[in-house]
Amino acid sequence: MKNRSFVVGVFVIAGLSLFTIGLFLIGNRHEAFARHIEYYAEFKDLSGLTNGAKVQVAGMDAGQVIGIGVPASPLARFRVHIRINQALHGLVRTDSMATIGTEGVVGDTFLLIHPGSPGAPAADGQATLSSKEPIQLSDLLDQGKLVLANVDTTVKNANGVLTSVGGNLNATLDGVKTTVGDVDDVVVGLKQGRGPAGMLLRDEAVTSQLRQTLINAQHATADLSHASSQADTLVSDIQSRQLPQKVDDALVSMKSAAANVNVTTSQLRQTVSEATAPDAQGTTAGVNLRESLTNANAATANMADETEALKHNFFFRSFFHNRGYFNLSNLPADEYRQDRLFTSSRNLRTWLTAEQVFAKDSSGVELLTAQGKALLDEAIASHGDLVASRPIVVEGYSDGSDAGEQLTQSRARAILVRNYVQNHFQLDASHFGVVALNHLPPSGIDHPAWNGVCIVIVVRQPK
């Protein structure tokens, strides 16, 4: 009986121990024991942002929305309460901008905080950050409708211009015909001796001169008749080719196309209206779709949390490391320094100083130099096929004056190198990671401090 009680006690103690360890690991995953800092942001339209939504700082998961204050009047704004990891405090400055984004077209809604400029001071806790309203799909549809209206107005103006040109051409041809008739009347009168000009014909002294003048006039009349004939030919050619009719047909086609566009727009609006109409219970399609996506995202997040907890579990950690299941998109500096997979002496490391790789532009922002790009190309090419089959981590370092400047500068340097190497060598983004280590490399490395970057090619540990 005593042995049985002893065995039961051992099992109870072991179960409580495993439960405590699992609770600690899950809490550590959700950063329940980490230090946080809180901010606020205000928006006129939340665009589906909900309490508990993810918060990113410079594209990195940093925290979540812990509260949304509902405005008391239409002129007021929603006040969003934000909580992020204390380690990212150095990226949030007084000129940082908060926006609302979505993961893809119909993805989950999250809040994104853009890092401020290095010259601005760090934002204090409980501060209200500047915000930018999200772009709505309805605004884009209204702009498209305005463009169609402008096209229809342009077509009508073109029709008026063509009509005016045709009228001017007809008036010009009528004037030419009238001039030819007047010249013919003058010549006939001179031959019959009517008027002062006819009387002059009786004077033998000027007869020869008048005769020559008449000859010249006849030549001019012939030339004018020839020009009139050519004008008639031109008009006949225009009529034979049916150019006015073709212009009218083209205008009719353009109007028909504009009408078809209007019909298509009406059908699209009707389809959107039917798709977004409420169901039998009075719930709109948008609400149903949002609830379904929220449930799917919650299930996916729970599965990811459980898998991530297994990865860090004492019994399964080595299995996942041997299989290569590690997350390069989010590498906390403290965990990175203690992880033997990334700090192993078997890994291939290339150390480059800031003077070798970076230079500041006229506004004081660091950029990669031509020399730096050449050194990066040489470093990556020296490892051959390993860069395509092994994970790569870019460690960023900075010897700035304070911890906030070191974190901002070291992360910016690592991201610059990662983006250039990944695009230049066409590497898989899932095998590429960055980590900001301020100025201290991991322990056991032969560099006590550094200012620049280090490219680490991870050599997977054997089983």
Buried (B, 14 or more C-beta within 10 A) or exposed (E): EEEEEEEEEEEEEEEEEEEEEEEEBBEBBEBEEBEBBBBBBBBEEBEBBEEEBBBBBBEBBBBBBBEBEEEEEEEEBBBBBBBBBEBBBBBBBBBBBBBBBBEEEEEBBBBBBBBBEBEEEBBEEEBEBBBEEBEEEEEEEEEEEEEEEEEBEEBEEBBEEBEEEEEEEEEEEEEEEEEEEEBEEEEEEBEEEEEEBBEBBEEEEEEEEBEEEBEEBEEEBEEBEEEBEEBEEEEEEEEEEEEEEEBBEBBEEBBEEBEEBBEEBEEEEEEBEEEEEEEEEEEEBEEEEBEEBBEEBEEEEEEEEEEBBBBBBEEEBEEBBEEEEBEBEEBBBEEBBEBEBBBBEEBBBBBBBBEBBBEEEEEEEBEBBEEBBEBBBEBBEEBEEBBEEBBBBBBBBBBBEEEBBBBBBBBBBBBBBBBBBBEEBEBEEEBBBBBBBBBBBBEEBEEEEBBBBBBBBBBBEEE
